[in-house]
Amino acid sequence: MPEKEVQLTDAQIEAIAERAAEVALNKVYTEVGKNVLKKLAWLTGAAVIGLAIWLTGHGALPKG
């Protein structure tokens, strides 16, 4: 089946380009958000472990 060539107007091309830019930006924002949350989770985990070690060293937590 031969492909049919479609002519787009400048307005249609502009609308497609704007939509593509929106989708691309949303993907970038999603990835940035995921990376920020991962780093925040690592930082929180490290802080909790550090606090537990510090508290154990100062006798505030029982040594199991």
mmCIF file as Biopython writes it, N, C-alpha, C and O atoms, coordinates in Angstrom:
data_model
#
loop_
_atom_site.group_PDB
_atom_site.id
_atom_site.type_symbol
_atom_site.label_atom_id
_atom_site.label_alt_id
_atom_site.label_comp_id
_atom_site.label_asym_id
_atom_site.label_entity_id
_atom_site.label_seq_id
_atom_site.pdbx_PDB_ins_code
_atom_site.Cartn_x
_atom_site.Cartn_y
_atom_site.Cartn_z
_atom_site.occupancy
_atom_site.B_iso_or_equiv
_atom_site.auth_seq_id
_atom_site.auth_asym_id
_atom_site.pdbx_PDB_model_num
ATOM 1   N N  . MET A ? 1  ? 0.849  -1.170 0.000  1.0 0.0 1  A 1 
ATOM 2   C CA . MET A ? 1  ? 0.000  0.000  0.000  1.0 0.0 1  A 1 
ATOM 3   C C  . MET A ? 1  ? 0.897  1.237  0.000  1.0 0.0 1  A 1 
ATOM 4   O O  . MET A ? 1  ? 1.677  1.431  0.933  1.0 0.0 1  A 1 
ATOM 5   N N  . PRO A ? 2  ? 0.800  2.056  -1.010 1.0 0.0 2  A 1 
ATOM 6   C CA . PRO A ? 2  ? 1.664  3.245  -1.089 1.0 0.0 2  A 1 
ATOM 7   C C  . PRO A ? 2  ? 1.257  4.274  -0.025 1.0 0.0 2  A 1 
ATOM 8   O O  . PRO A ? 2  ? 0.082  4.446  0.300  1.0 0.0 2  A 1 
ATOM 9   N N  . GLU A ? 3  ? 2.295  4.950  0.500  1.0 0.0 3  A 1 
ATOM 10  C CA . GLU A ? 3  ? 2.024  5.984  1.502  1.0 0.0 3  A 1 
ATOM 11  C C  . GLU A ? 3  ? 1.528  7.244  0.814  1.0 0.0 3  A 1 
ATOM 12  O O  . GLU A ? 3  ? 2.015  7.622  -0.252 1.0 0.0 3  A 1 
ATOM 13  N N  . LYS A ? 4  ? 0.564  7.879  1.434  1.0 0.0 4  A 1 
ATOM 14  C CA . LYS A ? 4  ? -0.023 9.088  0.886  1.0 0.0 4  A 1 
ATOM 15  C C  . LYS A ? 4  ? 0.675  10.290 1.520  1.0 0.0 4  A 1 
ATOM 16  O O  . LYS A ? 4  ? 0.809  10.360 2.742  1.0 0.0 4  A 1 
ATOM 17  N N  . GLU A ? 5  ? 1.111  11.218 0.704  1.0 0.0 5  A 1 
ATOM 18  C CA . GLU A ? 5  ? 1.788  12.408 1.207  1.0 0.0 5  A 1 
ATOM 19  C C  . GLU A ? 5  ? 0.748  13.414 1.700  1.0 0.0 5  A 1 
ATOM 20  O O  . GLU A ? 5  ? -0.234 13.710 1.019  1.0 0.0 5  A 1 
ATOM 21  N N  . VAL A ? 6  ? 0.999  13.934 2.914  1.0 0.0 6  A 1 
ATOM 22  C CA . VAL A ? 6  ? 0.072  14.884 3.512  1.0 0.0 6  A 1 
ATOM 23  C C  . VAL A ? 6  ? 0.785  16.222 3.650  1.0 0.0 6  A 1 
ATOM 24  O O  . VAL A ? 6  ? 1.915  16.287 4.135  1.0 0.0 6  A 1 
ATOM 25  N N  . GLN A ? 7  ? 0.131  17.268 3.228  1.0 0.0 7  A 1 
ATOM 26  C CA . GLN A ? 7  ? 0.689  18.611 3.354  1.0 0.0 7  A 1 
ATOM 27  C C  . GLN A ? 7  ? 0.160  19.239 4.646  1.0 0.0 7  A 1 
ATOM 28  O O  . GLN A ? 7  ? -1.046 19.279 4.888  1.0 0.0 7  A 1 
ATOM 29  N N  . LEU A ? 8  ? 1.082  19.721 5.459  1.0 0.0 8  A 1 
ATOM 30  C CA . LEU A ? 8  ? 0.696  20.381 6.702  1.0 0.0 8  A 1 
ATOM 31  C C  . LEU A ? 8  ? 0.834  21.888 6.543  1.0 0.0 8  A 1 
ATOM 32  O O  . LEU A ? 8  ? 1.728  22.387 5.859  1.0 0.0 8  A 1 
ATOM 33  N N  . THR A ? 9  ? -0.076 22.592 7.194  1.0 0.0 9  A 1 
ATOM 34  C CA . THR A ? 9  ? 0.023  24.052 7.181  1.0 0.0 9  A 1 
ATOM 35  C C  . THR A ? 9  ? 1.061  24.473 8.220  1.0 0.0 9  A 1 
ATOM 36  O O  . THR A ? 9  ? 1.460  23.682 9.075  1.0 0.0 9  A 1 
ATOM 37  N N  . ASP A ? 10 ? 1.487  25.721 8.131  1.0 0.0 10 A 1 
ATOM 38  C CA . ASP A ? 10 ? 2.448  26.236 9.116  1.0 0.0 10 A 1 
ATOM 39  C C  . ASP A ? 10 ? 1.865  26.180 10.529 1.0 0.0 10 A 1 
ATOM 40  O O  . ASP A ? 10 ? 2.580  25.897 11.490 1.0 0.0 10 A 1 
ATOM 41  N N  . ALA A ? 11 ? 0.572  26.450 10.648 1.0 0.0 11 A 1 
ATOM 42  C CA . ALA A ? 11 ? -0.074 26.406 11.961 1.0 0.0 11 A 1 
ATOM 43  C C  . ALA A ? 11 ? -0.064 24.991 12.530 1.0 0.0 11 A 1 
ATOM 44  O O  . ALA A ? 11 ? 0.152  24.808 13.728 1.0 0.0 11 A 1 
ATOM 45  N N  . GLN A ? 12 ? -0.293 24.005 11.696 1.0 0.0 12 A 1 
ATOM 46  C CA . GLN A ? 12 ? -0.270 22.614 12.152 1.0 0.0 12 A 1 
ATOM 47  C C  . GLN A ? 12 ? 1.141  22.201 12.579 1.0 0.0 12 A 1 
ATOM 48  O O  . GLN A ? 12 ? 1.327  21.530 13.595 1.0 0.0 12 A 1 
ATOM 49  N N  . ILE A ? 13 ? 2.120  22.612 11.789 1.0 0.0 13 A 1 
ATOM 50  C CA . ILE A ? 13 ? 3.505  22.297 12.121 1.0 0.0 13 A 1 
ATOM 51  C C  . ILE A ? 13 ? 3.885  22.945 13.448 1.0 0.0 13 A 1 
ATOM 52  O O  . ILE A ? 13 ? 4.547  22.328 14.282 1.0 0.0 13 A 1 
ATOM 53  N N  . GLU A ? 14 ? 3.465  24.183 13.635 1.0 0.0 14 A 1 
ATOM 54  C CA . GLU A ? 14 ? 3.749  24.901 14.883 1.0 0.0 14 A 1 
ATOM 55  C C  . GLU A ? 14 ? 3.084  24.199 16.069 1.0 0.0 14 A 1 
ATOM 56  O O  . GLU A ? 14 ? 3.700  24.061 17.126 1.0 0.0 14 A 1 
ATOM 57  N N  . ALA A ? 15 ? 1.849  23.761 15.908 1.0 0.0 15 A 1 
ATOM 58  C CA . ALA A ? 15 ? 1.132  23.069 16.985 1.0 0.0 15 A 1 
ATOM 59  C C  . ALA A ? 15 ? 1.827  21.755 17.334 1.0 0.0 15 A 1 
ATOM 60  O O  . ALA A ? 15 ? 1.955  21.417 18.511 1.0 0.0 15 A 1 
ATOM 61  N N  . ILE A ? 16 ? 2.267  21.024 16.338 1.0 0.0 16 A 1 
ATOM 62  C CA . ILE A ? 16 ? 2.976  19.764 16.564 1.0 0.0 16 A 1 
ATOM 63  C C  . ILE A ? 16 ? 4.292  20.029 17.296 1.0 0.0 16 A 1 
ATOM 64  O O  . ILE A ? 16 ? 4.638  19.313 18.236 1.0 0.0 16 A 1 
ATOM 65  N N  . ALA A ? 17 ? 5.017  21.050 16.869 1.0 0.0 17 A 1 
ATOM 66  C CA . ALA A ? 17 ? 6.294  21.385 17.505 1.0 0.0 17 A 1 
ATOM 67  C C  . ALA A ? 17 ? 6.093  21.792 18.964 1.0 0.0 17 A 1 
ATOM 68  O O  . ALA A ? 17 ? 6.871  21.392 19.830 1.0 0.0 17 A 1 
ATOM 69  N N  . GLU A ? 18 ? 5.060  22.581 19.241 1.0 0.0 18 A 1 
ATOM 70  C CA . GLU A ? 18 ? 4.783  22.993 20.624 1.0 0.0 18 A 1 
ATOM 71  C C  . GLU A ? 18 ? 4.441  21.796 21.492 1.0 0.0 18 A 1 
ATOM 72  O O  . GLU A ? 18 ? 4.905  21.697 22.628 1.0 0.0 18 A 1 
ATOM 73  N N  . ARG A ? 19 ? 3.640  20.894 20.973 1.0 0.0 19 A 1 
ATOM 74  C CA . ARG A ? 19 ? 3.253  19.694 21.730 1.0 0.0 19 A 1 
ATOM 75  C C  . ARG A ? 19 ? 4.482  18.812 21.981 1.0 0.0 19 A 1 
ATOM 76  O O  . ARG A ? 19 ? 4.643  18.276 23.077 1.0 0.0 19 A 1 
ATOM 77  N N  . ALA A ? 20 ? 5.331  18.663 20.990 1.0 0.0 20 A 1 
ATOM 78  C CA . ALA A ? 20 ? 6.546  17.866 21.154 1.0 0.0 20 A 1 
ATOM 79  C C  . ALA A ? 20 ? 7.456  18.479 22.217 1.0 0.0 20 A 1 
ATOM 80  O O  . ALA A ? 20 ? 8.056  17.753 23.009 1.0 0.0 20 A 1 
ATOM 81  N N  . ALA A ? 21 ? 7.561  19.796 22.241 1.0 0.0 21 A 1 
ATOM 82  C CA . ALA A ? 21 ? 8.375  20.471 23.249 1.0 0.0 21 A 1 
ATOM 83  C C  . ALA A ? 21 ? 7.792  20.252 24.642 1.0 0.0 21 A 1 
ATOM 84  O O  . ALA A ? 21 ? 8.538  20.024 25.593 1.0 0.0 21 A 1 
ATOM 85  N N  . GLU A ? 22 ? 6.459  20.319 24.772 1.0 0.0 22 A 1 
ATOM 86  C CA . GLU A ? 22 ? 5.813  20.067 26.068 1.0 0.0 22 A 1 
ATOM 87  C C  . GLU A ? 22 ? 6.123  18.661 26.572 1.0 0.0 22 A 1 
ATOM 88  O O  . GLU A ? 22 ? 6.482  18.476 27.735 1.0 0.0 22 A 1 
ATOM 89  N N  . VAL A ? 23 ? 5.984  17.683 25.699 1.0 0.0 23 A 1 
ATOM 90  C CA . VAL A ? 23 ? 6.230  16.290 26.073 1.0 0.0 23 A 1 
ATOM 91  C C  . VAL A ? 23 ? 7.693  16.111 26.486 1.0 0.0 23 A 1 
ATOM 92  O O  . VAL A ? 23 ? 7.981  15.444 27.479 1.0 0.0 23 A 1 
ATOM 93  N N  . ALA A ? 24 ? 8.603  16.699 25.734 1.0 0.0 24 A 1 
ATOM 94  C CA . ALA A ? 24 ? 10.029 16.579 26.055 1.0 0.0 24 A 1 
ATOM 95  C C  . ALA A ? 24 ? 10.340 17.213 27.411 1.0 0.0 24 A 1 
ATOM 96  O O  . ALA A ? 24 ? 11.071 16.631 28.213 1.0 0.0 24 A 1 
ATOM 97  N N  . LEU A ? 25 ? 9.799  18.390 27.670 1.0 0.0 25 A 1 
ATOM 98  C CA . LEU A ? 25 ? 10.032 19.053 28.954 1.0 0.0 25 A 1 
ATOM 99  C C  . LEU A ? 25 ? 9.456  18.253 30.111 1.0 0.0 25 A 1 
ATOM 100 O O  . LEU A ? 25 ? 10.078 18.159 31.169 1.0 0.0 25 A 1 
ATOM 101 N N  . ASN A ? 26 ? 8.283  17.678 29.924 1.0 0.0 26 A 1 
ATOM 102 C CA . ASN A ? 26 ? 7.691  16.852 30.978 1.0 0.0 26 A 1 
ATOM 103 C C  . ASN A ? 26 ? 8.568  15.652 31.293 1.0 0.0 26 A 1 
ATOM 104 O O  . ASN A ? 26 ? 8.708  15.273 32.456 1.0 0.0 26 A 1 
ATOM 105 N N  . LYS A ? 27 ? 9.157  15.052 30.271 1.0 0.0 27 A 1 
ATOM 106 C CA . LYS A ? 27 ? 10.057 13.915 30.497 1.0 0.0 27 A 1 
ATOM 107 C C  . LYS A ? 27 ? 11.300 14.360 31.261 1.0 0.0 27 A 1 
ATOM 108 O O  . LYS A ? 27 ? 11.760 13.655 32.160 1.0 0.0 27 A 1 
ATOM 109 N N  . VAL A ? 28 ? 11.842 15.514 30.914 1.0 0.0 28 A 1 
ATOM 110 C CA . VAL A ? 28 ? 13.026 16.036 31.604 1.0 0.0 28 A 1 
ATOM 111 C C  . VAL A ? 28 ? 12.691 16.316 33.062 1.0 0.0 28 A 1 
ATOM 112 O O  . VAL A ? 28 ? 13.445 15.931 33.956 1.0 0.0 28 A 1 
ATOM 113 N N  . TYR A ? 29 ? 11.565 16.984 33.310 1.0 0.0 29 A 1 
ATOM 114 C CA . TYR A ? 29 ? 11.161 17.291 34.691 1.0 0.0 29 A 1 
ATOM 115 C C  . TYR A ? 29 ? 10.941 16.011 35.492 1.0 0.0 29 A 1 
ATOM 116 O O  . TYR A ? 29 ? 11.288 15.955 36.671 1.0 0.0 29 A 1 
ATOM 117 N N  . THR A ? 30 ? 10.378 15.000 34.874 1.0 0.0 30 A 1 
ATOM 118 C CA . THR A ? 30 ? 10.155 13.724 35.548 1.0 0.0 30 A 1 
ATOM 119 C C  . THR A ? 30 ? 11.480 13.086 35.942 1.0 0.0 30 A 1 
ATOM 120 O O  . THR A ? 30 ? 11.627 12.606 37.067 1.0 0.0 30 A 1 
ATOM 121 N N  . GLU A ? 31 ? 12.435 13.077 35.035 1.0 0.0 31 A 1 
ATOM 122 C CA . GLU A ? 31 ? 13.745 12.488 35.331 1.0 0.0 31 A 1 
ATOM 123 C C  . GLU A ? 31 ? 14.472 13.278 36.418 1.0 0.0 31 A 1 
ATOM 124 O O  . GLU A ? 31 ? 15.083 12.688 37.309 1.0 0.0 31 A 1 
ATOM 125 N N  . VAL A ? 32 ? 14.411 14.599 36.349 1.0 0.0 32 A 1 
ATOM 126 C CA . VAL A ? 32 ? 15.049 15.430 37.369 1.0 0.0 32 A 1 
ATOM 127 C C  . VAL A ? 32 ? 14.420 15.149 38.731 1.0 0.0 32 A 1 
ATOM 128 O O  . VAL A ? 32 ? 15.128 15.016 39.729 1.0 0.0 32 A 1 
ATOM 129 N N  . GLY A ? 33 ? 13.112 15.061 38.772 1.0 0.0 33 A 1 
ATOM 130 C CA . GLY A ? 33 ? 12.414 14.763 40.016 1.0 0.0 33 A 1 
ATOM 131 C C  . GLY A ? 33 ? 12.817 13.421 40.601 1.0 0.0 33 A 1 
ATOM 132 O O  . GLY A ? 33 ? 13.012 13.297 41.810 1.0 0.0 33 A 1 
ATOM 133 N N  . LYS A ? 34 ? 12.940 12.419 39.743 1.0 0.0 34 A 1 
ATOM 134 C CA . LYS A ? 34 ? 13.355 11.090 40.205 1.0 0.0 34 A 1 
ATOM 135 C C  . LYS A ? 34 ? 14.761 11.152 40.793 1.0 0.0 34 A 1 
ATOM 136 O O  . LYS A ? 34 ? 15.021 10.572 41.847 1.0 0.0 34 A 1 
ATOM 137 N N  . ASN A ? 35 ? 15.662 11.849 40.119 1.0 0.0 35 A 1 
ATOM 138 C CA . ASN A ? 35 ? 17.039 11.944 40.603 1.0 0.0 35 A 1 
ATOM 139 C C  . ASN A ? 35 ? 17.117 12.678 41.930 1.0 0.0 35 A 1 
ATOM 140 O O  . ASN A ? 35 ? 17.878 12.285 42.814 1.0 0.0 35 A 1 
ATOM 141 N N  . VAL A ? 36 ? 16.341 13.735 42.075 1.0 0.0 36 A 1 
ATOM 142 C CA . VAL A ? 36 ? 16.331 14.489 43.332 1.0 0.0 36 A 1 
ATOM 143 C C  . VAL A ? 36 ? 15.821 13.606 44.463 1.0 0.0 36 A 1 
ATOM 144 O O  . VAL A ? 36 ? 16.393 13.600 45.553 1.0 0.0 36 A 1 
ATOM 145 N N  . LEU A ? 37 ? 14.749 12.862 44.212 1.0 0.0 37 A 1 
ATOM 146 C CA . LEU A ? 37 ? 14.203 11.988 45.253 1.0 0.0 37 A 1 
ATOM 147 C C  . LEU A ? 37 ? 15.183 10.879 45.630 1.0 0.0 37 A 1 
ATOM 148 O O  . LEU A ? 37 ? 15.296 10.527 46.805 1.0 0.0 37 A 1 
ATOM 149 N N  . LYS A ? 38 ? 15.893 10.324 44.642 1.0 0.0 38 A 1 
ATOM 150 C CA . LYS A ? 38 ? 16.901 9.287  44.943 1.0 0.0 38 A 1 
ATOM 151 C C  . LYS A ? 38 ? 17.999 9.850  45.835 1.0 0.0 38 A 1 
ATOM 152 O O  . LYS A ? 38 ? 18.389 9.223  46.820 1.0 0.0 38 A 1 
ATOM 153 N N  . LYS A ? 39 ? 18.490 11.017 45.494 1.0 0.0 39 A 1 
ATOM 154 C CA . LYS A ? 39 ? 19.563 11.622 46.282 1.0 0.0 39 A 1 
ATOM 155 C C  . LYS A ? 39 ? 19.070 11.978 47.680 1.0 0.0 39 A 1 
ATOM 156 O O  . LYS A ? 39 ? 19.804 11.822 48.656 1.0 0.0 39 A 1 
ATOM 157 N N  . LEU A ? 40 ? 17.853 12.448 47.779 1.0 0.0 40 A 1 
ATOM 158 C CA . LEU A ? 40 ? 17.275 12.769 49.084 1.0 0.0 40 A 1 
ATOM 159 C C  . LEU A ? 40 ? 17.125 11.500 49.929 1.0 0.0 40 A 1 
ATOM 160 O O  . LEU A ? 40 ? 17.366 11.532 51.135 1.0 0.0 40 A 1 
ATOM 161 N N  . ALA A ? 41 ? 16.733 10.396 49.313 1.0 0.0 41 A 1 
ATOM 162 C CA . ALA A ? 41 ? 16.613 9.129  50.037 1.0 0.0 41 A 1 
ATOM 163 C C  . ALA A ? 41 ? 17.975 8.663  50.538 1.0 0.0 41 A 1 
ATOM 164 O O  . ALA A ? 41 ? 18.087 8.213  51.679 1.0 0.0 41 A 1 
ATOM 165 N N  . TRP A ? 42 ? 19.004 8.762  49.715 1.0 0.0 42 A 1 
ATOM 166 C CA . TRP A ? 42 ? 20.358 8.386  50.134 1.0 0.0 42 A 1 
ATOM 167 C C  . TRP A ? 42 ? 20.824 9.265  51.295 1.0 0.0 42 A 1 
ATOM 168 O O  . TRP A ? 42 ? 21.375 8.764  52.275 1.0 0.0 42 A 1 
ATOM 169 N N  . LEU A ? 43 ? 20.608 10.547 51.185 1.0 0.0 43 A 1 
ATOM 170 C CA . LEU A ? 43 ? 21.027 11.478 52.224 1.0 0.0 43 A 1 
ATOM 171 C C  . LEU A ? 43 ? 20.299 11.193 53.536 1.0 0.0 43 A 1 
ATOM 172 O O  . LEU A ? 43 ? 20.910 11.208 54.605 1.0 0.0 43 A 1 
ATOM 173 N N  . THR A ? 44 ? 19.007 10.935 53.452 1.0 0.0 44 A 1 
ATOM 174 C CA . THR A ? 44 ? 18.230 10.611 54.647 1.0 0.0 44 A 1 
ATOM 175 C C  . THR A ? 44 ? 18.730 9.318  55.279 1.0 0.0 44 A 1 
ATOM 176 O O  . THR A ? 44 ? 18.879 9.244  56.498 1.0 0.0 44 A 1 
ATOM 177 N N  . GLY A ? 45 ? 18.988 8.312  54.475 1.0 0.0 45 A 1 
ATOM 178 C CA . GLY A ? 45 ? 19.504 7.044  54.984 1.0 0.0 45 A 1 
ATOM 179 C C  . GLY A ? 45 ? 20.848 7.220  55.670 1.0 0.0 45 A 1 
ATOM 180 O O  . GLY A ? 45 ? 21.082 6.665  56.743 1.0 0.0 45 A 1 
ATOM 181 N N  . ALA A ? 46 ? 21.726 7.987  55.053 1.0 0.0 46 A 1 
ATOM 182 C CA . ALA A ? 46 ? 23.043 8.225  55.643 1.0 0.0 46 A 1 
ATOM 183 C C  . ALA A ? 46 ? 22.911 8.984  56.959 1.0 0.0 46 A 1 
ATOM 184 O O  . ALA A ? 46 ? 23.630 8.696  57.916 1.0 0.0 46 A 1 
ATOM 185 N N  . ALA A ? 47 ? 22.001 9.947  57.012 1.0 0.0 47 A 1 
ATOM 186 C CA . ALA A ? 47 ? 21.797 10.710 58.243 1.0 0.0 47 A 1 
ATOM 187 C C  . ALA A ? 47 ? 21.252 9.823  59.357 1.0 0.0 47 A 1 
ATOM 188 O O  . ALA A ? 47 ? 21.677 9.947  60.505 1.0 0.0 47 A 1 
ATOM 189 N N  . VAL A ? 48 ? 20.328 8.941  59.038 1.0 0.0 48 A 1 
ATOM 190 C CA . VAL A ? 48 ? 19.757 8.033  60.041 1.0 0.0 48 A 1 
ATOM 191 C C  . VAL A ? 48 ? 20.821 7.087  60.563 1.0 0.0 48 A 1 
ATOM 192 O O  . VAL A ? 48 ? 20.907 6.860  61.770 1.0 0.0 48 A 1 
ATOM 193 N N  . ILE A ? 49 ? 21.625 6.535  59.683 1.0 0.0 49 A 1 
ATOM 194 C CA . ILE A ? 49 ? 22.697 5.627  60.117 1.0 0.0 49 A 1 
ATOM 195 C C  . ILE A ? 49 ? 23.713 6.380  60.969 1.0 0.0 49 A 1 
ATOM 196 O O  . ILE A ? 49 ? 24.153 5.874  62.001 1.0 0.0 49 A 1 
ATOM 197 N N  . GLY A ? 50 ? 24.084 7.577  60.545 1.0 0.0 50 A 1 
ATOM 198 C CA . GLY A ? 50 ? 25.023 8.391  61.314 1.0 0.0 50 A 1 
ATOM 199 C C  . GLY A ? 50 ? 24.477 8.721  62.695 1.0 0.0 50 A 1 
ATOM 200 O O  . GLY A ? 50 ? 25.204 8.659  63.686 1.0 0.0 50 A 1 
ATOM 201 N N  . LEU A ? 51 ? 23.214 9.067  62.760 1.0 0.0 51 A 1 
ATOM 202 C CA . LEU A ? 51 ? 22.582 9.379  64.043 1.0 0.0 51 A 1 
ATOM 203 C C  . LEU A ? 51 ? 22.548 8.151  64.942 1.0 0.0 51 A 1 
ATOM 204 O O  . LEU A ? 51 ? 22.810 8.254  66.141 1.0 0.0 51 A 1 
ATOM 205 N N  . ALA A ? 52 ? 22.230 6.993  64.377 1.0 0.0 52 A 1 
ATOM 206 C CA . ALA A ? 52 ? 22.194 5.758  65.172 1.0 0.0 52 A 1 
ATOM 207 C C  . ALA A ? 52 ? 23.571 5.431  65.721 1.0 0.0 52 A 1 
ATOM 208 O O  . ALA A ? 52 ? 23.703 5.037  66.880 1.0 0.0 52 A 1 
ATOM 209 N N  . ILE A ? 53 ? 24.595 5.592  64.900 1.0 0.0 53 A 1 
ATOM 210 C CA . ILE A ? 53 ? 25.967 5.323  65.365 1.0 0.0 53 A 1 
ATOM 211 C C  . ILE A ? 53 ? 26.348 6.309  66.463 1.0 0.0 53 A 1 
ATOM 212 O O  . ILE A ? 53 ? 26.938 5.921  67.472 1.0 0.0 53 A 1 
ATOM 213 N N  . TRP A ? 54 ? 26.018 7.561  66.274 1.0 0.0 54 A 1 
ATOM 214 C CA . TRP A ? 54 ? 26.342 8.579  67.276 1.0 0.0 54 A 1 
ATOM 215 C C  . TRP A ? 54 ? 25.614 8.308  68.590 1.0 0.0 54 A 1 
ATOM 216 O O  . TRP A ? 54 ? 26.211 8.386  69.665 1.0 0.0 54 A 1 
ATOM 217 N N  . LEU A ? 55 ? 24.323 7.990  68.500 1.0 0.0 55 A 1 
ATOM 218 C CA . LEU A ? 55 ? 23.549 7.708  69.710 1.0 0.0 55 A 1 
ATOM 219 C C  . LEU A ? 55 ? 24.057 6.468  70.435 1.0 0.0 55 A 1 
ATOM 220 O O  . LEU A ? 55 ? 24.094 6.439  71.665 1.0 0.0 55 A 1 
ATOM 221 N N  . THR A ? 56 ? 24.447 5.447  69.682 1.0 0.0 56 A 1 
ATOM 222 C CA . THR A ? 56 ? 24.992 4.237  70.289 1.0 0.0 56 A 1 
ATOM 223 C C  . THR A ? 56 ? 26.312 4.557  70.992 1.0 0.0 56 A 1 
ATOM 224 O O  . THR A ? 56 ? 26.570 4.055  72.086 1.0 0.0 56 A 1 
ATOM 225 N N  . GLY A ? 57 ? 27.128 5.373  70.380 1.0 0.0 57 A 1 
ATOM 226 C CA . GLY A ? 57 ? 28.410 5.751  70.984 1.0 0.0 57 A 1 
ATOM 227 C C  . GLY A ? 57 ? 28.249 6.561  72.256 1.0 0.0 57 A 1 
ATOM 228 O O  . GLY A ? 57 ? 29.127 6.539  73.118 1.0 0.0 57 A 1 
ATOM 229 N N  . HIS A ? 58 ? 27.157 7.265  72.385 1.0 0.0 58 A 1 
ATOM 230 C CA . HIS A ? 58 ? 26.926 8.078  73.570 1.0 0.0 58 A 1 
ATOM 231 C C  . HIS A ? 58 ? 26.009 7.389  74.592 1.0 0.0 58 A 1 
ATOM 232 O O  . HIS A ? 58 ? 25.558 8.019  75.549 1.0 0.0 58 A 1 
ATOM 233 N N  . GLY A ? 59 ? 25.740 6.111  74.385 1.0 0.0 59 A 1 
ATOM 234 C CA . GLY A ? 59 ? 24.962 5.326  75.326 1.0 0.0 59 A 1 
ATOM 235 C C  . GLY A ? 59 ? 23.482 5.595  75.305 1.0 0.0 59 A 1 
ATOM 236 O O  . GLY A ? 59 ? 22.774 5.161  76.214 1.0 0.0 59 A 1 
ATOM 237 N N  . ALA A ? 60 ? 22.979 6.298  74.298 1.0 0.0 60 A 1 
ATOM 238 C CA . ALA A ? 60 ? 21.561 6.599  74.234 1.0 0.0 60 A 1 
ATOM 239 C C  . ALA A ? 60 ? 20.757 5.443  73.654 1.0 0.0 60 A 1 
ATOM 240 O O  . ALA A ? 60 ? 19.549 5.349  73.872 1.0 0.0 60 A 1 
ATOM 241 N N  . LEU A ? 61 ? 21.422 4.570  72.923 1.0 0.0 61 A 1 
ATOM 242 C CA . LEU A ? 61 ? 20.746 3.387  72.364 1.0 0.0 61 A 1 
ATOM 243 C C  . LEU A ? 61 ? 21.383 2.144  72.979 1.0 0.0 61 A 1 
ATOM 244 O O  . LEU A ? 61 ? 22.596 2.108  73.187 1.0 0.0 61 A 1 
ATOM 245 N N  . PRO A ? 62 ? 20.583 1.136  73.269 1.0 0.0 62 A 1 
ATOM 246 C CA . PRO A ? 62 ? 21.158 -0.083 73.841 1.0 0.0 62 A 1 
ATOM 247 C C  . PRO A ? 62 ? 21.980 -0.836 72.799 1.0 0.0 62 A 1 
ATOM 248 O O  . PRO A ? 62 ? 21.614 -0.883 71.624 1.0 0.0 62 A 1 
ATOM 249 N N  . LYS A ? 63 ? 23.075 -1.415 73.230 1.0 0.0 63 A 1 
ATOM 250 C CA . LYS A ? 63 ? 23.909 -2.222 72.333 1.0 0.0 63 A 1 
ATOM 251 C C  . LYS A ? 63 ? 23.330 -3.630 72.332 1.0 0.0 63 A 1 
ATOM 252 O O  . LYS A ? 63 ? 23.249 -4.289 73.369 1.0 0.0 63 A 1 
ATOM 253 N N  . GLY A ? 64 ? 22.937 -4.070 71.164 1.0 0.0 64 A 1 
ATOM 254 C CA . GLY A ? 64 ? 22.203 -5.298 71.071 1.0 0.0 64 A 1 
ATOM 255 C C  . GLY A ? 64 ? 22.975 -6.507 70.984 1.0 0.0 64 A 1 
ATOM 256 O O  . GLY A ? 64 ? 22.408 -7.596 70.902 1.0 0.0 64 A 1 
#
